[in-house]
Amino acid sequence: MQTRITLIGKAGCHLCDTARETVAKVAAELGVGWVEYDINDDPRLKEDYWDTIPVTLVDGRAHDFWRVDENRLRAALTASEPGPEAGSDL
């Protein structure tokens, strides 16, 4: 299963908890992989995303921040096949 969704957040963040539930639901429905990174584990992620977590990337490109819209995420994943940059190399 190819990883197409990246979730960037942190522990103790209620918006991140909600985003995680949404990402897991949509990923399971569509059979796509996803990965989660904690900004506290990576200084670069913390610098880049601290003010906007949770952040979602689809196929390596910025998708949503603060709140994940289930329908918008589903549409992004079904609109096109993943490109060569799909996945995450964070």
HTML snippet that shows the backbone in 3Dmol.js (N, CA, C, O; Angstrom):
<script src="https://3Dmol.org/build/3Dmol-min.js"></script>
<div id="view" style="width:600px;height:400px;position:relative"></div>
<script>
const pdb = `
ATOM      1  N   MET A   1       0.854  -1.181   0.000  1.00  0.00           N
ATOM      2  CA  MET A   1       0.000   0.000   0.000  1.00  0.00           C
ATOM      3  C   MET A   1       0.897   1.240   0.000  1.00  0.00           C
ATOM      4  O   MET A   1       1.739   1.411   0.881  1.00  0.00           O
ATOM      5  N   GLN A   2       0.707   2.076  -0.975  1.00  0.00           N
ATOM      6  CA  GLN A   2       1.513   3.283  -1.094  1.00  0.00           C
ATOM      7  C   GLN A   2       1.033   4.355  -0.118  1.00  0.00           C
ATOM      8  O   GLN A   2      -0.167   4.590   0.023  1.00  0.00           O
ATOM      9  N   THR A   3       1.986   4.998   0.551  1.00  0.00           N
ATOM     10  CA  THR A   3       1.662   6.089   1.466  1.00  0.00           C
ATOM     11  C   THR A   3       1.350   7.333   0.653  1.00  0.00           C
ATOM     12  O   THR A   3       2.203   7.831  -0.082  1.00  0.00           O
ATOM     13  N   ARG A   4       0.125   7.837   0.786  1.00  0.00           N
ATOM     14  CA  ARG A   4      -0.277   9.032   0.040  1.00  0.00           C
ATOM     15  C   ARG A   4      -0.599  10.199   0.949  1.00  0.00           C
ATOM     16  O   ARG A   4      -0.621  11.345   0.499  1.00  0.00           O
ATOM     17  N   ILE A   5      -0.850   9.925   2.233  1.00  0.00           N
ATOM     18  CA  ILE A   5      -1.225  10.985   3.170  1.00  0.00           C
ATOM     19  C   ILE A   5      -0.166  11.072   4.258  1.00  0.00           C
ATOM     20  O   ILE A   5       0.257  10.059   4.815  1.00  0.00           O
ATOM     21  N   THR A   6       0.254  12.294   4.550  1.00  0.00           N
ATOM     22  CA  THR A   6       1.146  12.554   5.670  1.00  0.00           C
ATOM     23  C   THR A   6       0.414  13.486   6.621  1.00  0.00           C
ATOM     24  O   THR A   6      -0.122  14.514   6.207  1.00  0.00           O
ATOM     25  N   LEU A   7       0.396  13.124   7.890  1.00  0.00           N
ATOM     26  CA  LEU A   7      -0.200  13.958   8.930  1.00  0.00           C
ATOM     27  C   LEU A   7       0.923  14.424   9.842  1.00  0.00           C
ATOM     28  O   LEU A   7       1.708  13.619  10.342  1.00  0.00           O
ATOM     29  N   ILE A   8       0.990  15.724  10.052  1.00  0.00           N
ATOM     30  CA  ILE A   8       1.994  16.303  10.941  1.00  0.00           C
ATOM     31  C   ILE A   8       1.254  16.944  12.102  1.00  0.00           C
ATOM     32  O   ILE A   8       0.400  17.807  11.903  1.00  0.00           O
ATOM     33  N   GLY A   9       1.582  16.521  13.310  1.00  0.00           N
ATOM     34  CA  GLY A   9       0.904  17.038  14.495  1.00  0.00           C
ATOM     35  C   GLY A   9       1.760  16.838  15.719  1.00  0.00           C
ATOM     36  O   GLY A   9       2.988  16.805  15.637  1.00  0.00           O
ATOM     37  N   LYS A  10       1.098  16.702  16.871  1.00  0.00           N
ATOM     38  CA  LYS A  10       1.814  16.434  18.116  1.00  0.00           C
ATOM     39  C   LYS A  10       0.851  15.848  19.128  1.00  0.00           C
ATOM     40  O   LYS A  10      -0.366  15.977  18.997  1.00  0.00           O
ATOM     41  N   ALA A  11       1.407  15.210  20.131  1.00  0.00           N
ATOM     42  CA  ALA A  11       0.600  14.645  21.210  1.00  0.00           C
ATOM     43  C   ALA A  11      -0.038  15.775  22.015  1.00  0.00           C
ATOM     44  O   ALA A  11       0.542  16.850  22.171  1.00  0.00           O
ATOM     45  N   GLY A  12      -1.235  15.516  22.518  1.00  0.00           N
ATOM     46  CA  GLY A  12      -1.920  16.496  23.345  1.00  0.00           C
ATOM     47  C   GLY A  12      -2.603  17.604  22.568  1.00  0.00           C
ATOM     48  O   GLY A  12      -3.016  18.602  23.158  1.00  0.00           O
ATOM     49  N   CYS A  13      -2.730  17.454  21.283  1.00  0.00           N
ATOM     50  CA  CYS A  13      -3.360  18.452  20.412  1.00  0.00           C
ATOM     51  C   CYS A  13      -4.725  17.909  19.991  1.00  0.00           C
ATOM     52  O   CYS A  13      -4.804  16.939  19.236  1.00  0.00           O
ATOM     53  N   HIS A  14      -5.798  18.531  20.477  1.00  0.00           N
ATOM     54  CA  HIS A  14      -7.135  17.994  20.175  1.00  0.00           C
ATOM     55  C   HIS A  14      -7.467  18.078  18.685  1.00  0.00           C
ATOM     56  O   HIS A  14      -8.153  17.198  18.165  1.00  0.00           O
ATOM     57  N   LEU A  15      -7.004  19.103  17.993  1.00  0.00           N
ATOM     58  CA  LEU A  15      -7.234  19.172  16.548  1.00  0.00           C
ATOM     59  C   LEU A  15      -6.480  18.051  15.833  1.00  0.00           C
ATOM     60  O   LEU A  15      -6.958  17.512  14.835  1.00  0.00           O
ATOM     61  N   CYS A  16      -5.307  17.707  16.344  1.00  0.00           N
ATOM     62  CA  CYS A  16      -4.534  16.604  15.762  1.00  0.00           C
ATOM     63  C   CYS A  16      -5.254  15.278  15.963  1.00  0.00           C
ATOM     64  O   CYS A  16      -5.248  14.427  15.073  1.00  0.00           O
ATOM     65  N   ASP A  17      -5.873  15.095  17.121  1.00  0.00           N
ATOM     66  CA  ASP A  17      -6.634  13.868  17.385  1.00  0.00           C
ATOM     67  C   ASP A  17      -7.785  13.730  16.398  1.00  0.00           C
ATOM     68  O   ASP A  17      -8.023  12.650  15.858  1.00  0.00           O
ATOM     69  N   THR A  18      -8.497  14.829  16.167  1.00  0.00           N
ATOM     70  CA  THR A  18      -9.615  14.819  15.224  1.00  0.00           C
ATOM     71  C   THR A  18      -9.114  14.563  13.804  1.00  0.00           C
ATOM     72  O   THR A  18      -9.711  13.787  13.058  1.00  0.00           O
ATOM     73  N   ALA A  19      -8.017  15.220  13.439  1.00  0.00           N
ATOM     74  CA  ALA A  19      -7.438  15.025  12.105  1.00  0.00           C
ATOM     75  C   ALA A  19      -7.023  13.571  11.910  1.00  0.00           C
ATOM     76  O   ALA A  19      -7.252  12.995  10.847  1.00  0.00           O
ATOM     77  N   ARG A  20      -6.416  12.982  12.927  1.00  0.00           N
ATOM     78  CA  ARG A  20      -5.977  11.584  12.853  1.00  0.00           C
ATOM     79  C   ARG A  20      -7.158  10.659  12.581  1.00  0.00           C
ATOM     80  O   ARG A  20      -7.058   9.746  11.762  1.00  0.00           O
ATOM     81  N   GLU A  21      -8.267  10.891  13.260  1.00  0.00           N
ATOM     82  CA  GLU A  21      -9.471  10.079  13.046  1.00  0.00           C
ATOM     83  C   GLU A  21      -9.970  10.211  11.610  1.00  0.00           C
ATOM     84  O   GLU A  21     -10.319   9.217  10.973  1.00  0.00           O
ATOM     85  N   THR A  22     -10.002  11.437  11.107  1.00  0.00           N
ATOM     86  CA  THR A  22     -10.475  11.682   9.741  1.00  0.00           C
ATOM     87  C   THR A  22      -9.551  11.043   8.717  1.00  0.00           C
ATOM     88  O   THR A  22     -10.012  10.379   7.789  1.00  0.00           O
ATOM     89  N   VAL A  23      -8.259  11.237   8.881  1.00  0.00           N
ATOM     90  CA  VAL A  23      -7.286  10.659   7.951  1.00  0.00           C
ATOM     91  C   VAL A  23      -7.385   9.139   7.959  1.00  0.00           C
ATOM     92  O   VAL A  23      -7.401   8.515   6.898  1.00  0.00           O
ATOM     93  N   ALA A  24      -7.452   8.542   9.135  1.00  0.00           N
ATOM     94  CA  ALA A  24      -7.539   7.080   9.235  1.00  0.00           C
ATOM     95  C   ALA A  24      -8.798   6.557   8.554  1.00  0.00           C
ATOM     96  O   ALA A  24      -8.759   5.538   7.865  1.00  0.00           O
ATOM     97  N   LYS A  25      -9.908   7.252   8.746  1.00  0.00           N
ATOM     98  CA  LYS A  25     -11.179   6.831   8.144  1.00  0.00           C
ATOM     99  C   LYS A  25     -11.113   6.873   6.621  1.00  0.00           C
ATOM    100  O   LYS A  25     -11.450   5.895   5.953  1.00  0.00           O
ATOM    101  N   VAL A  26     -10.680   8.007   6.076  1.00  0.00           N
ATOM    102  CA  VAL A  26     -10.638   8.166   4.618  1.00  0.00           C
ATOM    103  C   VAL A  26      -9.601   7.223   4.007  1.00  0.00           C
ATOM    104  O   VAL A  26      -9.853   6.618   2.965  1.00  0.00           O
ATOM    105  N   ALA A  27      -8.452   7.095   4.642  1.00  0.00           N
ATOM    106  CA  ALA A  27      -7.416   6.196   4.126  1.00  0.00           C
ATOM    107  C   ALA A  27      -7.916   4.756   4.080  1.00  0.00           C
ATOM    108  O   ALA A  27      -7.662   4.041   3.110  1.00  0.00           O
ATOM    109  N   ALA A  28      -8.620   4.331   5.115  1.00  0.00           N
ATOM    110  CA  ALA A  28      -9.156   2.966   5.144  1.00  0.00           C
ATOM    111  C   ALA A  28     -10.205   2.769   4.056  1.00  0.00           C
ATOM    112  O   ALA A  28     -10.225   1.736   3.386  1.00  0.00           O
ATOM    113  N   GLU A  29     -11.075   3.758   3.881  1.00  0.00           N
ATOM    114  CA  GLU A  29     -12.115   3.666   2.846  1.00  0.00           C
ATOM    115  C   GLU A  29     -11.520   3.511   1.454  1.00  0.00           C
ATOM    116  O   GLU A  29     -12.018   2.740   0.634  1.00  0.00           O
ATOM    117  N   LEU A  30     -10.443   4.257   1.198  1.00  0.00           N
ATOM    118  CA  LEU A  30      -9.865   4.291  -0.146  1.00  0.00           C
ATOM    119  C   LEU A  30      -8.690   3.333  -0.319  1.00  0.00           C
ATOM    120  O   LEU A  30      -8.163   3.184  -1.421  1.00  0.00           O
ATOM    121  N   GLY A  31      -8.285   2.693   0.756  1.00  0.00           N
ATOM    122  CA  GLY A  31      -7.181   1.745   0.668  1.00  0.00           C
ATOM    123  C   GLY A  31      -5.839   2.387   0.388  1.00  0.00           C
ATOM    124  O   GLY A  31      -5.013   1.825  -0.331  1.00  0.00           O
ATOM    125  N   VAL A  32      -5.617   3.571   0.958  1.00  0.00           N
ATOM    126  CA  VAL A  32      -4.330   4.247   0.789  1.00  0.00           C
ATOM    127  C   VAL A  32      -3.597   4.276   2.127  1.00  0.00           C
ATOM    128  O   VAL A  32      -4.210   4.241   3.194  1.00  0.00           O
ATOM    129  N   GLY A  33      -2.288   4.341   2.042  1.00  0.00           N
ATOM    130  CA  GLY A  33      -1.479   4.396   3.245  1.00  0.00           C
ATOM    131  C   GLY A  33      -1.316   5.818   3.743  1.00  0.00           C
ATOM    132  O   GLY A  33      -1.454   6.787   2.996  1.00  0.00           O
ATOM    133  N   TRP A  34      -1.014   5.911   5.039  1.00  0.00           N
ATOM    134  CA  TRP A  34      -0.737   7.218   5.615  1.00  0.00           C
ATOM    135  C   TRP A  34       0.305   7.071   6.709  1.00  0.00           C
ATOM    136  O   TRP A  34       0.488   5.994   7.277  1.00  0.00           O
ATOM    137  N   VAL A  35       0.977   8.162   6.989  1.00  0.00           N
ATOM    138  CA  VAL A  35       2.025   8.183   7.999  1.00  0.00           C
ATOM    139  C   VAL A  35       1.845   9.448   8.829  1.00  0.00           C
ATOM    140  O   VAL A  35       1.345  10.461   8.340  1.00  0.00           O
ATOM    141  N   GLU A  36       2.260   9.373  10.092  1.00  0.00           N
ATOM    142  CA  GLU A  36       2.141  10.528  10.978  1.00  0.00           C
ATOM    143  C   GLU A  36       3.501  10.864  11.563  1.00  0.00           C
ATOM    144  O   GLU A  36       4.258   9.974  11.950  1.00  0.00           O
ATOM    145  N   TYR A  37       3.806  12.156  11.626  1.00  0.00           N
ATOM    146  CA  TYR A  37       5.031  12.645  12.239  1.00  0.00           C
ATOM    147  C   TYR A  37       4.676  13.613  13.353  1.00  0.00           C
ATOM    148  O   TYR A  37       3.751  14.415  13.222  1.00  0.00           O
ATOM    149  N   ASP A  38       5.420  13.531  14.455  1.00  0.00           N
ATOM    150  CA  ASP A  38       5.260  14.444  15.588  1.00  0.00           C
ATOM    151  C   ASP A  38       6.273  15.570  15.425  1.00  0.00           C
ATOM    152  O   ASP A  38       7.469  15.314  15.292  1.00  0.00           O
ATOM    153  N   ILE A  39       5.805  16.805  15.436  1.00  0.00           N
ATOM    154  CA  ILE A  39       6.710  17.937  15.223  1.00  0.00           C
ATOM    155  C   ILE A  39       7.764  18.053  16.317  1.00  0.00           C
ATOM    156  O   ILE A  39       8.818  18.651  16.103  1.00  0.00           O
ATOM    157  N   ASN A  40       7.487  17.485  17.482  1.00  0.00           N
ATOM    158  CA  ASN A  40       8.462  17.548  18.568  1.00  0.00           C
ATOM    159  C   ASN A  40       9.654  16.623  18.339  1.00  0.00           C
ATOM    160  O   ASN A  40      10.662  16.727  19.038  1.00  0.00           O
ATOM    161  N   ASP A  41       9.545  15.729  17.377  1.00  0.00           N
ATOM    162  CA  ASP A  41      10.632  14.798  17.076  1.00  0.00           C
ATOM    163  C   ASP A  41      11.552  15.294  15.971  1.00  0.00           C
ATOM    164  O   ASP A  41      12.566  14.661  15.680  1.00  0.00           O
ATOM    165  N   ASP A  42      11.211  16.415  15.354  1.00  0.00           N
ATOM    166  CA  ASP A  42      11.991  16.896  14.216  1.00  0.00           C
ATOM    167  C   ASP A  42      12.017  18.424  14.236  1.00  0.00           C
ATOM    168  O   ASP A  42      10.993  19.059  13.986  1.00  0.00           O
ATOM    169  N   PRO A  43      13.175  19.023  14.529  1.00  0.00           N
ATOM    170  CA  PRO A  43      13.260  20.487  14.608  1.00  0.00           C
ATOM    171  C   PRO A  43      12.796  21.195  13.337  1.00  0.00           C
ATOM    172  O   PRO A  43      12.212  22.277  13.404  1.00  0.00           O
ATOM    173  N   ARG A  44      13.053  20.588  12.185  1.00  0.00           N
ATOM    174  CA  ARG A  44      12.633  21.216  10.919  1.00  0.00           C
ATOM    175  C   ARG A  44      11.117  21.258  10.812  1.00  0.00           C
ATOM    176  O   ARG A  44      10.546  22.276  10.421  1.00  0.00           O
ATOM    177  N   LEU A  45      10.465  20.154  11.159  1.00  0.00           N
ATOM    178  CA  LEU A  45       8.999  20.131  11.129  1.00  0.00           C
ATOM    179  C   LEU A  45       8.431  21.135  12.121  1.00  0.00           C
ATOM    180  O   LEU A  45       7.463  21.835  11.824  1.00  0.00           O
ATOM    181  N   LYS A  46       9.038  21.199  13.296  1.00  0.00           N
ATOM    182  CA  LYS A  46       8.563  22.136  14.318  1.00  0.00           C
ATOM    183  C   LYS A  46       8.665  23.575  13.813  1.00  0.00           C
ATOM    184  O   LYS A  46       7.740  24.367  13.992  1.00  0.00           O
ATOM    185  N   GLU A  47       9.772  23.902  13.193  1.00  0.00           N
ATOM    186  CA  GLU A  47       9.958  25.253  12.659  1.00  0.00           C
ATOM    187  C   GLU A  47       8.960  25.554  11.539  1.00  0.00           C
ATOM    188  O   GLU A  47       8.392  26.645  11.482  1.00  0.00           O
ATOM    189  N   ASP A  48       8.754  24.592  10.662  1.00  0.00           N
ATOM    190  CA  ASP A  48       7.897  24.811   9.494  1.00  0.00           C
ATOM    191  C   ASP A  48       6.406  24.804   9.808  1.00  0.00           C
ATOM    192  O   ASP A  48       5.639  25.528   9.173  1.00  0.00           O
ATOM    193  N   TYR A  49       5.981  23.990  10.785  1.00  0.00           N
ATOM    194  CA  TYR A  49       4.548  23.739  10.944  1.00  0.00           C
ATOM    195  C   TYR A  49       3.961  24.064  12.318  1.00  0.00           C
ATOM    196  O   TYR A  49       2.763  23.867  12.525  1.00  0.00           O
ATOM    197  N   TRP A  50       4.758  24.550  13.251  1.00  0.00           N
ATOM    198  CA  TRP A  50       4.274  24.746  14.617  1.00  0.00           C
ATOM    199  C   TRP A  50       2.946  25.499  14.688  1.00  0.00           C
ATOM    200  O   TRP A  50       2.055  25.093  15.433  1.00  0.00           O
ATOM    201  N   ASP A  51       2.798  26.558  13.949  1.00  0.00           N
ATOM    202  CA  ASP A  51       1.598  27.402  14.028  1.00  0.00           C
ATOM    203  C   ASP A  51       0.412  26.866  13.248  1.00  0.00           C
ATOM    204  O   ASP A  51      -0.676  27.436  13.326  1.00  0.00           O
ATOM    205  N   THR A  52       0.588  25.795  12.503  1.00  0.00           N
ATOM    206  CA  THR A  52      -0.499  25.346  11.630  1.00  0.00           C
ATOM    207  C   THR A  52      -0.924  23.899  11.849  1.00  0.00           C
ATOM    208  O   THR A  52      -1.746  23.387  11.090  1.00  0.00           O
ATOM    209  N   ILE A  53      -0.385  23.224  12.868  1.00  0.00           N
ATOM    210  CA  ILE A  53      -0.767  21.822  13.076  1.00  0.00           C
ATOM    211  C   ILE A  53      -2.223  21.705  13.496  1.00  0.00           C
ATOM    212  O   ILE A  53      -2.768  22.587  14.161  1.00  0.00           O
ATOM    213  N   PRO A  54      -2.834  20.616  13.103  1.00  0.00           N
ATOM    214  CA  PRO A  54      -2.306  19.557  12.266  1.00  0.00           C
ATOM    215  C   PRO A  54      -2.245  19.979  10.797  1.00  0.00           C
ATOM    216  O   PRO A  54      -3.061  20.766  10.317  1.00  0.00           O
ATOM    217  N   VAL A  55      -1.267  19.434  10.115  1.00  0.00           N
ATOM    218  CA  VAL A  55      -1.077  19.682   8.688  1.00  0.00           C
ATOM    219  C   VAL A  55      -1.180  18.346   7.968  1.00  0.00           C
ATOM    220  O   VAL A  55      -0.633  17.342   8.425  1.00  0.00           O
ATOM    221  N   THR A  56      -1.879  18.338   6.846  1.00  0.00           N
ATOM    222  CA  THR A  56      -1.911  17.135   6.021  1.00  0.00           C
ATOM    223  C   THR A  56      -1.273  17.437   4.674  1.00  0.00           C
ATOM    224  O   THR A  56      -1.439  18.518   4.107  1.00  0.00           O
ATOM    225  N   LEU A  57      -0.542  16.452   4.185  1.00  0.00           N
ATOM    226  CA  LEU A  57       0.032  16.487   2.850  1.00  0.00           C
ATOM    227  C   LEU A  57      -0.574  15.328   2.077  1.00  0.00           C
ATOM    228  O   LEU A  57      -0.759  14.241   2.624  1.00  0.00           O
ATOM    229  N   VAL A  58      -0.880  15.553   0.825  1.00  0.00           N
ATOM    230  CA  VAL A  58      -1.351  14.488  -0.054  1.00  0.00           C
ATOM    231  C   VAL A  58      -0.337  14.371  -1.184  1.00  0.00           C
ATOM    232  O   VAL A  58      -0.066  15.334  -1.901  1.00  0.00           O
ATOM    233  N   ASP A  59       0.207  13.192  -1.323  1.00  0.00           N
ATOM    234  CA  ASP A  59       1.236  12.940  -2.337  1.00  0.00           C
ATOM    235  C   ASP A  59       2.390  13.927  -2.214  1.00  0.00           C
ATOM    236  O   ASP A  59       2.948  14.373  -3.217  1.00  0.00           O
ATOM    237  N   GLY A  60       2.744  14.263  -0.973  1.00  0.00           N
ATOM    238  CA  GLY A  60       3.881  15.128  -0.714  1.00  0.00           C
ATOM    239  C   GLY A  60       3.622  16.611  -0.850  1.00  0.00           C
ATOM    240  O   GLY A  60       4.535  17.416  -0.668  1.00  0.00           O
ATOM    241  N   ARG A  61       2.391  16.987  -1.166  1.00  0.00           N
ATOM    242  CA  ARG A  61       2.041  18.405  -1.339  1.00  0.00           C
ATOM    243  C   ARG A  61       1.091  18.853  -0.233  1.00  0.00           C
ATOM    244  O   ARG A  61       0.238  18.083   0.208  1.00  0.00           O
ATOM    245  N   ALA A  62       1.241  20.098   0.210  1.00  0.00           N
ATOM    246  CA  ALA A  62       0.372  20.645   1.253  1.00  0.00           C
ATOM    247  C   ALA A  62      -1.087  20.501   0.847  1.00  0.00           C
ATOM    248  O   ALA A  62      -1.462  20.767  -0.295  1.00  0.00           O
ATOM    249  N   HIS A  63      -1.896  20.075   1.802  1.00  0.00           N
ATOM    250  CA  HIS A  63      -3.314  19.875   1.523  1.00  0.00           C
ATOM    251  C   HIS A  63      -4.188  20.709   2.459  1.00  0.00           C
ATOM    252  O   HIS A  63      -4.920  21.585   1.996  1.00  0.00           O
ATOM    253  N   ASP A  64      -4.125  20.457   3.748  1.00  0.00           N
ATOM    254  CA  ASP A  64      -4.950  21.170   4.736  1.00  0.00           C
ATOM    255  C   ASP A  64      -4.124  21.466   5.974  1.00  0.00           C
ATOM    256  O   ASP A  64      -3.094  20.839   6.218  1.00  0.00           O
ATOM    257  N   PHE A  65      -4.595  22.436   6.754  1.00  0.00           N
ATOM    258  CA  PHE A  65      -4.018  22.667   8.070  1.00  0.00           C
ATOM    259  C   PHE A  65      -5.142  23.069   9.015  1.00  0.00           C
ATOM    260  O   PHE A  65      -6.211  23.499   8.582  1.00  0.00           O
ATOM    261  N   TRP A  66      -4.887  22.924  10.297  1.00  0.00           N
ATOM    262  CA  TRP A  66      -5.813  23.138  11.405  1.00  0.00           C
ATOM    263  C   TRP A  66      -6.953  22.130  11.418  1.00  0.00           C
ATOM    264  O   TRP A  66      -7.126  21.421  12.410  1.00  0.00           O
ATOM    265  N   ARG A  67      -7.718  22.047  10.368  1.00  0.00           N
ATOM    266  CA  ARG A  67      -8.828  21.091  10.316  1.00  0.00           C
ATOM    267  C   ARG A  67      -8.775  20.332   8.991  1.00  0.00           C
ATOM    268  O   ARG A  67      -8.490  20.904   7.939  1.00  0.00           O
ATOM    269  N   VAL A  68      -9.053  19.048   9.066  1.00  0.00           N
ATOM    270  CA  VAL A  68      -9.051  18.220   7.863  1.00  0.00           C
ATOM    271  C   VAL A  68     -10.495  18.009   7.440  1.00  0.00           C
ATOM    272  O   VAL A  68     -11.292  17.439   8.185  1.00  0.00           O
ATOM    273  N   ASP A  69     -10.825  18.467   6.253  1.00  0.00           N
ATOM    274  CA  ASP A  69     -12.165  18.276   5.710  1.00  0.00           C
ATOM    275  C   ASP A  69     -12.217  16.914   5.028  1.00  0.00           C
ATOM    276  O   ASP A  69     -11.512  16.667   4.049  1.00  0.00           O
ATOM    277  N   GLU A  70     -13.055  16.042   5.555  1.00  0.00           N
ATOM    278  CA  GLU A  70     -13.141  14.664   5.061  1.00  0.00           C
ATOM    279  C   GLU A  70     -13.443  14.598   3.565  1.00  0.00           C
ATOM    280  O   GLU A  70     -12.794  13.851   2.834  1.00  0.00           O
ATOM    281  N   ASN A  71     -14.412  15.367   3.114  1.00  0.00           N
ATOM    282  CA  ASN A  71     -14.795  15.333   1.696  1.00  0.00           C
ATOM    283  C   ASN A  71     -13.695  15.889   0.797  1.00  0.00           C
ATOM    284  O   ASN A  71     -13.450  15.364  -0.290  1.00  0.00           O
ATOM    285  N   ARG A  72     -13.040  16.944   1.249  1.00  0.00           N
ATOM    286  CA  ARG A  72     -11.951  17.533   0.465  1.00  0.00           C
ATOM    287  C   ARG A  72     -10.776  16.558   0.370  1.00  0.00           C
ATOM    288  O   ARG A  72     -10.157  16.435  -0.687  1.00  0.00           O
ATOM    289  N   LEU A  73     -10.469  15.871   1.464  1.00  0.00           N
ATOM    290  CA  LEU A  73      -9.389  14.887   1.454  1.00  0.00           C
ATOM    291  C   LEU A  73      -9.724  13.735   0.513  1.00  0.00           C
ATOM    292  O   LEU A  73      -8.884  13.310  -0.280  1.00  0.00           O
ATOM    293  N   ARG A  74     -10.934  13.242   0.601  1.00  0.00           N
ATOM    294  CA  ARG A  74     -11.373  12.147  -0.272  1.00  0.00           C
ATOM    295  C   ARG A  74     -11.270  12.573  -1.737  1.00  0.00           C
ATOM    296  O   ARG A  74     -10.790  11.811  -2.576  1.00  0.00           O
ATOM    297  N   ALA A  75     -11.722  13.792  -2.042  1.00  0.00           N
ATOM    298  CA  ALA A  75     -11.681  14.293  -3.421  1.00  0.00           C
ATOM    299  C   ALA A  75     -10.245  14.403  -3.927  1.00  0.00           C
ATOM    300  O   ALA A  75      -9.965  14.060  -5.075  1.00  0.00           O
ATOM    301  N   ALA A  76      -9.345  14.875  -3.087  1.00  0.00           N
ATOM    302  CA  ALA A  76      -7.943  15.004  -3.501  1.00  0.00           C
ATOM    303  C   ALA A  76      -7.331  13.646  -3.805  1.00  0.00           C
ATOM    304  O   ALA A  76      -6.514  13.516  -4.718  1.00  0.00           O
ATOM    305  N   LEU A  77      -7.723  12.647  -3.046  1.00  0.00           N
ATOM    306  CA  LEU A  77      -7.160  11.310  -3.237  1.00  0.00           C
ATOM    307  C   LEU A  77      -7.754  10.588  -4.434  1.00  0.00           C
ATOM    308  O   LEU A  77      -7.107   9.714  -5.010  1.00  0.00           O
ATOM    309  N   THR A  78      -8.962  10.934  -4.812  1.00  0.00           N
ATOM    310  CA  THR A  78      -9.607  10.260  -5.935  1.00  0.00           C
ATOM    311  C   THR A  78      -9.494  11.047  -7.235  1.00  0.00           C
ATOM    312  O   THR A  78      -9.811  10.519  -8.301  1.00  0.00           O
ATOM    313  N   ALA A  79      -9.049  12.298  -7.167  1.00  0.00           N
ATOM    314  CA  ALA A  79      -8.972  13.151  -8.354  1.00  0.00           C
ATOM    315  C   ALA A  79      -7.901  12.694  -9.331  1.00  0.00           C
ATOM    316  O   ALA A  79      -8.054  12.843 -10.544  1.00  0.00           O
ATOM    317  N   SER A  80      -6.834  12.148  -8.812  1.00  0.00           N
ATOM    318  CA  SER A  80      -5.744  11.725  -9.694  1.00  0.00           C
ATOM    319  C   SER A  80      -4.952  10.618  -9.030  1.00  0.00           C
ATOM    320  O   SER A  80      -5.001  10.416  -7.817  1.00  0.00           O
ATOM    321  N   GLU A  81      -4.229   9.918  -9.863  1.00  0.00           N
ATOM    322  CA  GLU A  81      -3.349   8.872  -9.349  1.00  0.00           C
ATOM    323  C   GLU A  81      -2.117   9.538  -8.742  1.00  0.00           C
ATOM    324  O   GLU A  81      -1.751  10.644  -9.138  1.00  0.00           O
ATOM    325  N   PRO A  82      -1.486   8.878  -7.795  1.00  0.00           N
ATOM    326  CA  PRO A  82      -0.288   9.463  -7.191  1.00  0.00           C
ATOM    327  C   PRO A  82       0.829   9.618  -8.207  1.00  0.00           C
ATOM    328  O   PRO A  82       1.035   8.760  -9.065  1.00  0.00           O
ATOM    329  N   GLY A  83       1.541  10.720  -8.095  1.00  0.00           N
ATOM    330  CA  GLY A  83       2.671  10.966  -8.976  1.00  0.00           C
ATOM    331  C   GLY A  83       3.941  10.360  -8.411  1.00  0.00           C
ATOM    332  O   GLY A  83       3.905   9.678  -7.387  1.00  0.00           O
ATOM    333  N   PRO A  84       5.065  10.604  -9.074  1.00  0.00           N
ATOM    334  CA  PRO A  84       6.331  10.030  -8.611  1.00  0.00           C
ATOM    335  C   PRO A  84       6.761  10.574  -7.262  1.00  0.00           C
ATOM    336  O   PRO A  84       7.553   9.937  -6.568  1.00  0.00           O
ATOM    337  N   GLU A  85       6.252  11.749  -6.872  1.00  0.00           N
ATOM    338  CA  GLU A  85       6.624  12.327  -5.590  1.00  0.00           C
ATOM    339  C   GLU A  85       5.721  11.862  -4.461  1.00  0.00           C
ATOM    340  O   GLU A  85       5.867  12.326  -3.330  1.00  0.00           O
ATOM    341  N   ALA A  86       4.795  10.960  -4.739  1.00  0.00           N
ATOM    342  CA  ALA A  86       3.875  10.465  -3.720  1.00  0.00           C
ATOM    343  C   ALA A  86       4.651   9.841  -2.579  1.00  0.00           C
ATOM    344  O   ALA A  86       5.762   9.336  -2.740  1.00  0.00           O
ATOM    345  N   GLY A  87       4.026   9.897  -1.435  1.00  0.00           N
ATOM    346  CA  GLY A  87       4.674   9.380  -0.243  1.00  0.00           C
ATOM    347  C   GLY A  87       5.362  10.509   0.480  1.00  0.00           C
ATOM    348  O   GLY A  87       5.160  11.680   0.160  1.00  0.00           O
ATOM    349  N   SER A  88       6.158  10.164   1.434  1.00  0.00           N
ATOM    350  CA  SER A  88       6.801  11.192   2.224  1.00  0.00           C
ATOM    351  C   SER A  88       8.262  10.858   2.436  1.00  0.00           C
ATOM    352  O   SER A  88       8.620   9.719   2.736  1.00  0.00           O
ATOM    353  N   ASP A  89       9.082  11.847   2.278  1.00  0.00           N
ATOM    354  CA  ASP A  89      10.490  11.652   2.579  1.00  0.00           C
ATOM    355  C   ASP A  89      10.923  12.677   3.610  1.00  0.00           C
ATOM    356  O   ASP A  89      12.039  13.194   3.556  1.00  0.00           O
ATOM    357  N   LEU A  90      10.026  12.971   4.555  1.00  0.00           N
ATOM    358  CA  LEU A  90      10.334  13.945   5.604  1.00  0.00           C
ATOM    359  C   LEU A  90      11.449  13.462   6.483  1.00  0.00           C
ATOM    360  O   LEU A  90      11.840  14.156   7.421  1.00  0.00           O
TER     361      LEU A  90
END
`;
const viewer = $3Dmol.createViewer("view");
viewer.addModel(pdb, "pdb");
viewer.setStyle({}, {cartoon: {color: "spectrum"}});
viewer.zoomTo();
viewer.render();
</script>
